[in-house]
Amino acid sequence: MKRSYRWATEQGGGLEHVELETGEAGEAGEAGVTAEGVLIGPAGGRLFACSYLLCCDEQWRVRSLDVHVAGKGQVSLHADGAGNWTDADGTPLPALQGCTDVDLSGSPFTNTLPIRRLGDVLHDRQEIRVAYVDLPKLDVQPVAQAYTRVAPDRVRFESLSRPFAADLDVDGDGVVLRYEGLFTRVAG
């Protein structure tokens, strides 16, 4: 299934557009999830634009992420789905050991990854580690987060690495509709 989504920031003029493809194994290859996205916006008072390609397996476990920031460079991460990460050259990234998802700063879509991956267990608060990509700097660090389903269409997000919490309104597929105070889905 192919779907297009777009979010706008509530302030600052930022946008994210994602082409999401989910499917079962077939002649073309393995089952899984592919998200191709573009982010534009302000960060730290400066404008930036980036594109990314995110691939997950059928359980929404991240397998690869390629991010290119215009005029800055790129970063490539690869994961085995069990918390082990490497760079584009296959060099292990021990700092990311145990991270299960990725979180791109400025992206409401990447909050969908743990929501989909964790599913029904979100009725209880779930603490996770994610590979956080700080845009536009392309710094990658492990961070602690928590997700809790507080209503059928609402998930509470908590950043445990720096005190922050927000409620995420989600659709029936677990895709973010509104990220309280930051983003609103405007299409898809």
C-alpha positions as CSV (number, residue, x, y, z in Angstrom):
1,M,0.0,0.0,0.0
2,K,1.3,3.5,-0.9
3,R,0.3,6.6,1.0
4,S,1.4,10.2,1.0
5,Y,1.5,12.3,4.2
6,R,2.3,15.9,5.0
7,W,2.8,17.8,8.2
8,A,3.2,21.5,8.9
9,T,4.8,23.1,11.9
10,E,2.5,25.1,14.1
11,Q,5.1,27.9,14.0
12,G,8.1,28.7,11.8
13,G,7.0,27.5,8.4
14,G,8.4,24.0,8.5
15,L,7.1,21.0,6.5
16,E,7.6,17.3,6.3
17,H,6.4,15.2,3.3
18,V,6.5,11.4,3.4
19,E,5.8,8.8,0.7
20,L,5.1,5.6,2.7
21,E,5.0,2.2,1.2
22,T,4.0,-0.9,3.2
23,G,3.6,-4.3,1.9
24,E,3.9,-8.0,2.0
25,A,6.7,-10.1,0.4
26,G,6.2,-10.6,-3.2
27,E,8.2,-10.9,-6.5
28,A,9.8,-7.4,-5.9
29,G,11.5,-8.4,-2.6
30,E,11.0,-8.6,1.1
31,A,8.0,-7.4,3.1
32,G,8.5,-4.2,4.9
33,V,8.1,-0.5,5.2
34,T,9.8,2.2,3.2
35,A,9.4,5.9,3.9
36,E,10.9,8.5,1.6
37,G,10.7,11.9,3.1
38,V,11.6,15.6,2.8
39,L,11.9,18.0,5.7
40,I,12.3,21.7,5.4
41,G,12.3,24.2,8.2
42,P,14.0,26.3,10.7
43,A,16.3,24.8,13.4
44,G,18.2,27.0,15.8
45,G,17.3,30.1,13.9
46,R,18.7,28.7,10.6
47,L,16.8,27.3,7.6
48,F,17.6,23.8,6.4
49,A,16.3,21.1,4.0
50,C,16.9,17.4,4.1
51,S,15.8,14.2,2.4
52,Y,15.7,10.8,3.9
53,L,15.1,7.2,3.0
54,L,14.0,4.9,5.9
55,C,13.6,1.2,5.6
56,C,12.0,-1.1,8.2
57,D,11.1,-4.8,8.2
58,E,7.5,-6.0,8.4
59,Q,7.5,-5.5,12.2
60,W,8.5,-1.8,11.8
61,R,12.0,-2.4,13.1
62,V,14.5,0.0,11.5
63,R,16.9,-1.6,9.1
64,S,18.4,1.5,7.4
65,L,18.3,5.2,7.4
66,D,20.0,7.5,4.9
67,V,19.7,11.3,5.5
68,H,21.1,14.0,3.3
69,V,21.0,17.7,4.5
70,A,21.4,20.2,1.7
71,G,24.8,21.9,1.9
72,K,25.8,19.9,5.0
73,G,26.4,16.3,4.1
74,Q,24.8,12.9,4.9
75,V,24.6,10.1,7.4
76,S,23.8,6.4,6.8
77,L,22.8,4.0,9.6
78,H,22.1,0.3,9.3
79,A,20.5,-1.9,11.9
80,D,19.9,-5.6,12.4
81,G,16.5,-5.1,14.1
82,A,18.0,-6.4,17.4
83,G,19.7,-3.1,18.5
84,N,23.0,-3.4,16.7
85,W,24.0,-0.6,14.4
86,T,26.7,0.1,11.8
87,D,27.6,3.0,9.5
88,A,27.6,2.9,5.7
89,D,31.0,1.1,5.7
90,G,29.8,-1.6,8.1
91,T,31.7,-0.2,11.0
92,P,29.9,-1.0,14.3
93,L,28.4,1.9,16.2
94,P,28.5,0.7,19.9
95,A,27.1,4.0,21.2
96,L,23.8,3.1,19.5
97,Q,23.7,-0.5,21.0
98,G,20.2,-1.2,22.2
99,C,18.5,1.5,20.2
100,T,15.4,0.1,18.5
101,D,14.1,3.1,16.4
102,V,15.3,6.3,14.9
103,D,14.1,9.8,15.6
104,L,14.8,12.7,13.2
105,S,14.6,16.1,14.9
106,G,11.8,18.0,13.3
107,S,10.0,14.9,12.0
108,P,6.6,13.9,13.4
109,F,6.6,10.9,11.1
110,T,9.5,9.1,13.0
111,N,7.3,9.0,16.1
112,T,5.1,6.6,14.2
113,L,7.8,4.0,14.2
114,P,7.7,2.9,17.9
115,I,3.9,3.4,17.9
116,R,3.6,0.9,15.1
117,R,6.3,-1.4,16.3
118,L,5.1,-1.6,19.9
119,G,1.4,-1.9,19.1
120,D,-0.8,-3.2,21.9
121,V,2.0,-3.2,24.6
122,L,1.6,0.6,24.6
123,H,-1.2,0.2,27.0
124,D,1.6,0.1,29.5
125,R,4.4,2.7,29.4
126,Q,7.2,1.6,27.2
127,E,10.7,3.0,27.7
128,I,13.0,2.7,24.6
129,R,16.3,3.9,23.3
130,V,16.4,5.5,19.9
131,A,19.1,6.7,17.5
132,Y,18.4,10.5,17.5
133,V,19.5,12.4,14.5
134,D,19.9,16.1,15.3
135,L,19.1,18.1,12.1
136,P,20.6,19.9,10.4
137,K,23.9,19.0,12.2
138,L,23.6,15.3,11.5
139,D,24.8,14.4,15.0
140,V,23.6,11.0,16.0
141,Q,23.2,10.1,19.7
142,P,21.3,7.5,21.7
143,V,18.4,9.0,23.7
144,A,15.8,7.5,26.0
145,Q,12.1,8.0,25.3
146,A,8.8,6.6,26.5
147,Y,5.5,6.0,24.8
148,T,2.1,5.3,26.5
149,R,-1.3,4.9,24.9
150,V,-3.6,7.1,26.9
151,A,-6.7,6.8,24.6
152,P,-7.4,4.7,21.4
153,D,-6.3,7.7,19.3
154,R,-3.7,9.3,21.6
155,V,-0.2,8.4,22.7
156,R,1.9,10.3,25.2
157,F,5.5,10.8,24.1
158,E,8.2,11.5,26.7
159,S,11.8,12.5,26.1
160,L,13.7,11.0,29.1
161,S,17.0,12.4,28.0
162,R,15.8,16.0,28.4
163,P,12.5,16.7,30.2
164,F,9.8,17.0,27.6
165,A,6.4,15.4,27.1
166,A,3.6,15.8,24.5
167,D,0.5,14.0,23.4
168,L,0.4,12.7,19.9
169,D,-3.0,12.2,18.2
170,V,-2.8,9.3,15.8
171,D,-5.0,7.8,13.1
172,G,-6.2,4.2,13.0
173,D,-2.9,3.1,11.4
174,G,-0.8,4.7,14.2
175,V,0.4,7.6,12.0
176,V,0.7,10.9,13.8
177,L,-2.1,13.4,13.1
178,R,-1.1,16.1,15.5
179,Y,2.0,16.5,17.7
180,E,0.8,18.7,20.5
181,G,2.1,22.2,20.1
182,L,4.5,21.4,17.3
183,F,3.0,19.7,14.2
184,T,-0.3,19.1,12.5
185,R,-0.9,16.7,9.6
186,V,-2.3,18.7,6.7
187,A,-2.6,15.9,4.1
188,G,-2.8,12.2,3.9
